[in-house]
Amino acid sequence: MKKTGPSRSVLDGEVLKDYKSYKFTTQAIPKGEGCLVKWTAEYEKASEDGPDPRDYLELTVNVIKDIESHLLNA
């Protein structure tokens, strides 16, 4: 059985100028007294020579770090 968490698909906006589809999934895996969170991104480029989603992945990492910092200081 494959464990999955919430999935979100981008329906509109800047992202879809470079990608036909962009979907990300989160999965929380219990670990000790907390959880390990796994993010998976699935995308299809609008054209073969389109950019890799590196900028979006870096943004995601920065947002996650901000959330983590907030939660640890709460």
MODELLER restraints for C-alpha pairs under 7 A, 6 or more apart:
rsr = mdl.restraints
at = mdl.atoms
rsr.add(forms.Gaussian(group=physical.xy_distance, feature=features.Distance(at['CA:4:A'], at['CA:27:A']), mean=5.66, stdev=0.5))
rsr.add(forms.Gaussian(group=physical.xy_distance, feature=features.Distance(at['CA:5:A'], at['CA:25:A']), mean=6.31, stdev=0.5))
rsr.add(forms.Gaussian(group=physical.xy_distance, feature=features.Distance(at['CA:5:A'], at['CA:26:A']), mean=5.17, stdev=0.5))
rsr.add(forms.Gaussian(group=physical.xy_distance, feature=features.Distance(at['CA:5:A'], at['CA:27:A']), mean=4.50, stdev=0.5))
rsr.add(forms.Gaussian(group=physical.xy_distance, feature=features.Distance(at['CA:6:A'], at['CA:25:A']), mean=5.72, stdev=0.5))
rsr.add(forms.Gaussian(group=physical.xy_distance, feature=features.Distance(at['CA:6:A'], at['CA:26:A']), mean=5.70, stdev=0.5))
rsr.add(forms.Gaussian(group=physical.xy_distance, feature=features.Distance(at['CA:7:A'], at['CA:23:A']), mean=6.97, stdev=0.5))
rsr.add(forms.Gaussian(group=physical.xy_distance, feature=features.Distance(at['CA:7:A'], at['CA:24:A']), mean=5.68, stdev=0.5))
rsr.add(forms.Gaussian(group=physical.xy_distance, feature=features.Distance(at['CA:7:A'], at['CA:25:A']), mean=4.21, stdev=0.5))
rsr.add(forms.Gaussian(group=physical.xy_distance, feature=features.Distance(at['CA:7:A'], at['CA:26:A']), mean=6.57, stdev=0.5))
rsr.add(forms.Gaussian(group=physical.xy_distance, feature=features.Distance(at['CA:8:A'], at['CA:23:A']), mean=5.56, stdev=0.5))
rsr.add(forms.Gaussian(group=physical.xy_distance, feature=features.Distance(at['CA:8:A'], at['CA:24:A']), mean=5.44, stdev=0.5))
rsr.add(forms.Gaussian(group=physical.xy_distance, feature=features.Distance(at['CA:8:A'], at['CA:25:A']), mean=6.35, stdev=0.5))
rsr.add(forms.Gaussian(group=physical.xy_distance, feature=features.Distance(at['CA:9:A'], at['CA:22:A']), mean=5.85, stdev=0.5))
rsr.add(forms.Gaussian(group=physical.xy_distance, feature=features.Distance(at['CA:9:A'], at['CA:23:A']), mean=4.19, stdev=0.5))
rsr.add(forms.Gaussian(group=physical.xy_distance, feature=features.Distance(at['CA:9:A'], at['CA:24:A']), mean=6.52, stdev=0.5))
rsr.add(forms.Gaussian(group=physical.xy_distance, feature=features.Distance(at['CA:10:A'], at['CA:21:A']), mean=6.96, stdev=0.5))
rsr.add(forms.Gaussian(group=physical.xy_distance, feature=features.Distance(at['CA:10:A'], at['CA:22:A']), mean=5.55, stdev=0.5))
rsr.add(forms.Gaussian(group=physical.xy_distance, feature=features.Distance(at['CA:10:A'], at['CA:23:A']), mean=6.19, stdev=0.5))
rsr.add(forms.Gaussian(group=physical.xy_distance, feature=features.Distance(at['CA:18:A'], at['CA:45:A']), mean=6.13, stdev=0.5))
rsr.add(forms.Gaussian(group=physical.xy_distance, feature=features.Distance(at['CA:18:A'], at['CA:46:A']), mean=5.32, stdev=0.5))
rsr.add(forms.Gaussian(group=physical.xy_distance, feature=features.Distance(at['CA:18:A'], at['CA:50:A']), mean=6.25, stdev=0.5))
rsr.add(forms.Gaussian(group=physical.xy_distance, feature=features.Distance(at['CA:19:A'], at['CA:43:A']), mean=6.72, stdev=0.5))
rsr.add(forms.Gaussian(group=physical.xy_distance, feature=features.Distance(at['CA:19:A'], at['CA:44:A']), mean=5.52, stdev=0.5))
rsr.add(forms.Gaussian(group=physical.xy_distance, feature=features.Distance(at['CA:19:A'], at['CA:45:A']), mean=4.20, stdev=0.5))
rsr.add(forms.Gaussian(group=physical.xy_distance, feature=features.Distance(at['CA:19:A'], at['CA:46:A']), mean=4.39, stdev=0.5))
rsr.add(forms.Gaussian(group=physical.xy_distance, feature=features.Distance(at['CA:20:A'], at['CA:44:A']), mean=5.42, stdev=0.5))
rsr.add(forms.Gaussian(group=physical.xy_distance, feature=features.Distance(at['CA:20:A'], at['CA:45:A']), mean=5.71, stdev=0.5))
rsr.add(forms.Gaussian(group=physical.xy_distance, feature=features.Distance(at['CA:20:A'], at['CA:46:A']), mean=4.79, stdev=0.5))
rsr.add(forms.Gaussian(group=physical.xy_distance, feature=features.Distance(at['CA:21:A'], at['CA:43:A']), mean=5.33, stdev=0.5))
rsr.add(forms.Gaussian(group=physical.xy_distance, feature=features.Distance(at['CA:21:A'], at['CA:44:A']), mean=5.29, stdev=0.5))
rsr.add(forms.Gaussian(group=physical.xy_distance, feature=features.Distance(at['CA:22:A'], at['CA:42:A']), mean=5.83, stdev=0.5))
rsr.add(forms.Gaussian(group=physical.xy_distance, feature=features.Distance(at['CA:22:A'], at['CA:43:A']), mean=4.33, stdev=0.5))
rsr.add(forms.Gaussian(group=physical.xy_distance, feature=features.Distance(at['CA:22:A'], at['CA:44:A']), mean=6.69, stdev=0.5))
rsr.add(forms.Gaussian(group=physical.xy_distance, feature=features.Distance(at['CA:23:A'], at['CA:41:A']), mean=5.76, stdev=0.5))
rsr.add(forms.Gaussian(group=physical.xy_distance, feature=features.Distance(at['CA:23:A'], at['CA:42:A']), mean=5.15, stdev=0.5))
rsr.add(forms.Gaussian(group=physical.xy_distance, feature=features.Distance(at['CA:23:A'], at['CA:43:A']), mean=6.23, stdev=0.5))
rsr.add(forms.Gaussian(group=physical.xy_distance, feature=features.Distance(at['CA:24:A'], at['CA:39:A']), mean=6.86, stdev=0.5))
rsr.add(forms.Gaussian(group=physical.xy_distance, feature=features.Distance(at['CA:24:A'], at['CA:40:A']), mean=5.43, stdev=0.5))
rsr.add(forms.Gaussian(group=physical.xy_distance, feature=features.Distance(at['CA:24:A'], at['CA:41:A']), mean=4.30, stdev=0.5))
rsr.add(forms.Gaussian(group=physical.xy_distance, feature=features.Distance(at['CA:24:A'], at['CA:42:A']), mean=6.11, stdev=0.5))
rsr.add(forms.Gaussian(group=physical.xy_distance, feature=features.Distance(at['CA:25:A'], at['CA:39:A']), mean=5.67, stdev=0.5))
rsr.add(forms.Gaussian(group=physical.xy_distance, feature=features.Distance(at['CA:25:A'], at['CA:40:A']), mean=5.14, stdev=0.5))
rsr.add(forms.Gaussian(group=physical.xy_distance, feature=features.Distance(at['CA:25:A'], at['CA:41:A']), mean=6.53, stdev=0.5))
rsr.add(forms.Gaussian(group=physical.xy_distance, feature=features.Distance(at['CA:26:A'], at['CA:37:A']), mean=6.76, stdev=0.5))
rsr.add(forms.Gaussian(group=physical.xy_distance, feature=features.Distance(at['CA:26:A'], at['CA:38:A']), mean=5.64, stdev=0.5))
rsr.add(forms.Gaussian(group=physical.xy_distance, feature=features.Distance(at['CA:26:A'], at['CA:39:A']), mean=4.61, stdev=0.5))
rsr.add(forms.Gaussian(group=physical.xy_distance, feature=features.Distance(at['CA:26:A'], at['CA:40:A']), mean=6.48, stdev=0.5))
rsr.add(forms.Gaussian(group=physical.xy_distance, feature=features.Distance(at['CA:27:A'], at['CA:37:A']), mean=5.56, stdev=0.5))
rsr.add(forms.Gaussian(group=physical.xy_distance, feature=features.Distance(at['CA:27:A'], at['CA:38:A']), mean=5.09, stdev=0.5))
rsr.add(forms.Gaussian(group=physical.xy_distance, feature=features.Distance(at['CA:27:A'], at['CA:39:A']), mean=6.56, stdev=0.5))
rsr.add(forms.Gaussian(group=physical.xy_distance, feature=features.Distance(at['CA:28:A'], at['CA:35:A']), mean=5.97, stdev=0.5))
rsr.add(forms.Gaussian(group=physical.xy_distance, feature=features.Distance(at['CA:28:A'], at['CA:36:A']), mean=5.77, stdev=0.5))
rsr.add(forms.Gaussian(group=physical.xy_distance, feature=features.Distance(at['CA:28:A'], at['CA:37:A']), mean=4.50, stdev=0.5))
rsr.add(forms.Gaussian(group=physical.xy_distance, feature=features.Distance(at['CA:28:A'], at['CA:38:A']), mean=6.46, stdev=0.5))
rsr.add(forms.Gaussian(group=physical.xy_distance, feature=features.Distance(at['CA:29:A'], at['CA:35:A']), mean=5.26, stdev=0.5))
rsr.add(forms.Gaussian(group=physical.xy_distance, feature=features.Distance(at['CA:29:A'], at['CA:36:A']), mean=5.04, stdev=0.5))
rsr.add(forms.Gaussian(group=physical.xy_distance, feature=features.Distance(at['CA:29:A'], at['CA:37:A']), mean=6.13, stdev=0.5))
rsr.add(forms.Gaussian(group=physical.xy_distance, feature=features.Distance(at['CA:30:A'], at['CA:36:A']), mean=6.28, stdev=0.5))
